[in-house]
């Protein structure tokens, strides 16, 4: 595979792949039931419990 073929592949299929990954990550973030996990992560620093206790 030479440079031109690799460049053509990256320009076409690579872009489609990156867009699909991006949309997948956005969908994973806003999926149903995820707000509970986001709320837990946002308030985790205020917990009084220590991991070793």
C-alpha positions in Angstrom: 0.0 0.0 0.0 1.6 3.3 -1.1 1.1 6.7 0.4 -1.6 7.8 -2.1 -3.8 4.7 -1.4 -3.4 5.1 2.3 -4.2 8.8 2.1 -7.3 8.1 0.0 -8.4 5.4 2.5 -7.9 7.8 5.5 -9.7 10.6 3.7 -12.8 8.5 3.0 -13.3 5.6 5.3 -11.2 7.0 8.2 -13.5 10.1 8.3 -16.6 7.9 8.4 -15.1 5.7 11.1 -14.2 8.8 13.3 -17.7 10.2 12.8 -19.3 6.9 13.9 -17.1 6.7 16.9 -17.9 10.3 17.9 -21.6 9.7 17.5 -21.3 6.4 19.5 -19.6 8.2 22.4 -22.2 11.0 22.4 -25.0 8.4 22.4 -23.3 6.5 25.3 -23.1 9.7 27.3 -26.7 10.6 26.9 -28.2 7.1 27.1 -31.2 6.4 29.2 -30.2 5.9 32.9 -26.8 7.5 32.5 -27.8 10.6 34.6 -27.6 8.5 37.8 -23.9 7.7 37.0 -23.1 11.3 36.1 -24.7 12.6 39.3 -22.7 10.1 41.4 -19.5 11.2 39.7 -20.3 14.8 40.2 -20.9 14.5 43.9 -18.2 11.9 44.6 -15.7 14.4 46.0 -18.2 15.4 48.7 -18.5 12.0 50.3 -17.2 11.7 53.8 -16.3 8.0 53.5 -12.7 7.1 52.9 -11.9 4.1 50.6 -9.7 2.4 53.3 -12.2 2.8 56.2 
